[in-house]
Amino acid sequence: MNGNRVWLYRRAANNRNNADVLLMQKRRLEAYAQEHNFEIVGRSGDRGEGRLAELPGLLKFKNAMERQRVDILLLFSLSCLGTDSGEVSRYWRSLRTHGIRLYTVTEGEIYLDMRALFSELFGTG
């Protein structure tokens, strides 16, 4: 898929500044999408911790992904997916299987088959 249909996903950890963090992420995600001529087809977000497969915001994205209504998942940063390397690896595999490209505001396009990136992020080989 070479489409430009993008889903904006934001996430904040449990702290007293959640509303500010989510608002900042929303603005930056929308600006990034506009700068790159992406068509925004969905938005969702989550607060706090949880398994990726159970977060309501990511479940909304998953529904659009499985119906082939989105080409790109745009995050503020990779940390929005959490820090559990096994869980993130499984999620990336699902994105790759569905032909979804991953972008972040802070890192640009993320190549989902880069072992070196996982090694750098999680100290794994």
C-alpha beads as a LAMMPS data file, in Angstrom:
LAMMPS data file: protein, C-alpha beads

125 atoms
124 bonds

1 atom types
1 bond types

-500.0 500.0 xlo xhi
-500.0 500.0 ylo yhi
-500.0 500.0 zlo zhi

Masses

1 110.0

Atoms # bond

1 1 1 0.000 0.000 0.000
2 1 1 1.287 3.421 -0.879
3 1 1 -1.708 5.364 0.374
4 1 1 -1.675 8.371 2.609
5 1 1 -4.630 7.575 4.886
6 1 1 -3.358 8.172 8.398
7 1 1 -4.596 7.331 11.884
8 1 1 -3.435 9.674 14.651
9 1 1 -2.768 7.950 17.976
10 1 1 -1.771 9.681 21.185
11 1 1 -1.007 8.309 24.621
12 1 1 -0.021 9.730 27.996
13 1 1 1.199 8.007 31.125
14 1 1 -0.645 8.334 34.403
15 1 1 0.247 11.740 35.784
16 1 1 -1.428 15.022 36.587
17 1 1 -0.432 16.589 33.237
18 1 1 -2.283 14.070 31.020
19 1 1 -4.635 16.643 29.499
20 1 1 -1.753 18.957 28.561
21 1 1 0.345 16.114 27.146
22 1 1 -2.542 14.777 25.064
23 1 1 -3.420 18.232 23.740
24 1 1 0.204 18.896 22.745
25 1 1 0.400 15.517 21.010
26 1 1 -2.889 16.171 19.178
27 1 1 -1.611 19.470 17.818
28 1 1 1.746 18.037 16.765
29 1 1 0.160 14.974 15.121
30 1 1 -2.282 17.110 13.135
31 1 1 0.483 19.490 12.037
32 1 1 2.705 16.582 10.958
33 1 1 -0.125 15.007 8.971
34 1 1 -0.853 18.294 7.232
35 1 1 2.836 18.931 6.434
36 1 1 3.120 15.486 4.828
37 1 1 -0.195 15.656 2.948
38 1 1 -1.650 12.726 4.869
39 1 1 -5.420 12.280 4.852
40 1 1 -6.583 11.921 8.457
41 1 1 -9.102 9.065 8.600
42 1 1 -9.164 8.487 12.347
43 1 1 -7.968 9.597 15.749
44 1 1 -7.758 7.895 19.107
45 1 1 -5.818 8.013 22.318
46 1 1 -5.257 6.352 25.642
47 1 1 -4.161 7.356 29.131
48 1 1 -2.023 5.256 31.380
49 1 1 -0.572 1.796 31.205
50 1 1 -2.024 -1.317 29.676
51 1 1 -1.446 -4.108 27.212
52 1 1 -1.403 -2.867 23.620
53 1 1 -4.018 -5.430 22.614
54 1 1 -6.438 -4.062 25.240
55 1 1 -6.056 -0.278 24.921
56 1 1 -9.355 1.195 23.635
57 1 1 -7.639 3.715 21.380
58 1 1 -5.506 1.081 19.689
59 1 1 -8.520 -1.220 19.374
60 1 1 -10.241 1.513 17.320
61 1 1 -7.167 1.706 15.105
62 1 1 -7.041 -2.097 14.807
63 1 1 -10.630 -2.144 13.575
64 1 1 -9.788 0.374 10.819
65 1 1 -6.601 -1.530 9.971
66 1 1 -8.402 -4.853 9.615
67 1 1 -10.972 -3.220 7.327
68 1 1 -8.149 -1.772 5.193
69 1 1 -9.262 1.807 5.881
70 1 1 -5.859 3.123 6.922
71 1 1 -2.317 3.051 5.510
72 1 1 -0.284 4.798 8.211
73 1 1 -0.223 4.849 12.007
74 1 1 1.173 8.168 13.254
75 1 1 2.384 8.429 16.856
76 1 1 4.025 11.284 18.688
77 1 1 6.947 9.006 19.593
78 1 1 7.703 5.306 19.818
79 1 1 7.217 5.448 23.579
80 1 1 3.459 5.667 22.890
81 1 1 3.598 1.922 22.243
82 1 1 5.229 1.176 25.587
83 1 1 8.510 -0.369 26.665
84 1 1 7.842 -4.125 26.650
85 1 1 10.007 -5.281 23.730
86 1 1 8.074 -8.526 23.201
87 1 1 4.712 -6.802 23.118
88 1 1 5.959 -4.010 20.841
89 1 1 7.573 -6.592 18.539
90 1 1 4.283 -8.484 18.204
91 1 1 2.424 -5.235 17.514
92 1 1 4.940 -4.224 14.843
93 1 1 4.546 -7.657 13.233
94 1 1 0.788 -7.081 13.058
95 1 1 1.303 -3.675 11.424
96 1 1 3.694 -5.183 8.881
97 1 1 1.280 -8.047 8.140
98 1 1 -1.472 -5.541 7.343
99 1 1 0.815 -3.343 5.222
100 1 1 0.662 -0.436 7.673
101 1 1 3.499 2.080 7.702
102 1 1 4.531 3.569 11.041
103 1 1 5.540 7.206 11.480
104 1 1 6.324 9.287 14.536
105 1 1 6.486 13.047 14.874
106 1 1 9.859 12.739 16.597
107 1 1 11.541 10.086 14.390
108 1 1 9.752 10.204 11.026
109 1 1 9.106 6.927 9.224
110 1 1 9.953 3.835 11.237
111 1 1 11.021 0.805 9.240
112 1 1 9.300 -2.102 10.903
113 1 1 11.886 -4.702 9.932
114 1 1 14.879 -3.003 11.533
115 1 1 16.404 -5.298 14.137
116 1 1 18.967 -2.629 14.898
117 1 1 16.256 -0.257 16.089
118 1 1 14.957 -2.834 18.576
119 1 1 18.464 -3.516 19.718
120 1 1 19.020 0.191 20.310
121 1 1 15.682 0.721 22.058
122 1 1 15.551 -2.391 24.206
123 1 1 19.122 -3.708 24.326
124 1 1 18.121 -6.903 22.553
125 1 1 19.824 -8.651 19.680

Bonds

1 1 1 2
2 1 2 3
3 1 3 4
4 1 4 5
5 1 5 6
6 1 6 7
7 1 7 8
8 1 8 9
9 1 9 10
10 1 10 11
11 1 11 12
12 1 12 13
13 1 13 14
14 1 14 15
15 1 15 16
16 1 16 17
17 1 17 18
18 1 18 19
19 1 19 20
20 1 20 21
21 1 21 22
22 1 22 23
23 1 23 24
24 1 24 25
25 1 25 26
26 1 26 27
27 1 27 28
28 1 28 29
29 1 29 30
30 1 30 31
31 1 31 32
32 1 32 33
33 1 33 34
34 1 34 35
35 1 35 36
36 1 36 37
37 1 37 38
38 1 38 39
39 1 39 40
40 1 40 41
41 1 41 42
42 1 42 43
43 1 43 44
44 1 44 45
45 1 45 46
46 1 46 47
47 1 47 48
48 1 48 49
49 1 49 50
50 1 50 51
51 1 51 52
52 1 52 53
53 1 53 54
54 1 54 55
55 1 55 56
56 1 56 57
57 1 57 58
58 1 58 59
59 1 59 60
60 1 60 61
61 1 61 62
62 1 62 63
63 1 63 64
64 1 64 65
65 1 65 66
66 1 66 67
67 1 67 68
68 1 68 69
69 1 69 70
70 1 70 71
71 1 71 72
72 1 72 73
73 1 73 74
74 1 74 75
75 1 75 76
76 1 76 77
77 1 77 78
78 1 78 79
79 1 79 80
80 1 80 81
81 1 81 82
82 1 82 83
83 1 83 84
84 1 84 85
85 1 85 86
86 1 86 87
87 1 87 88
88 1 88 89
89 1 89 90
90 1 90 91
91 1 91 92
92 1 92 93
93 1 93 94
94 1 94 95
95 1 95 96
96 1 96 97
97 1 97 98
98 1 98 99
99 1 99 100
100 1 100 101
101 1 101 102
102 1 102 103
103 1 103 104
104 1 104 105
105 1 105 106
106 1 106 107
107 1 107 108
108 1 108 109
109 1 109 110
110 1 110 111
111 1 111 112
112 1 112 113
113 1 113 114
114 1 114 115
115 1 115 116
116 1 116 117
117 1 117 118
118 1 118 119
119 1 119 120
120 1 120 121
121 1 121 122
122 1 122 123
123 1 123 124
124 1 124 125
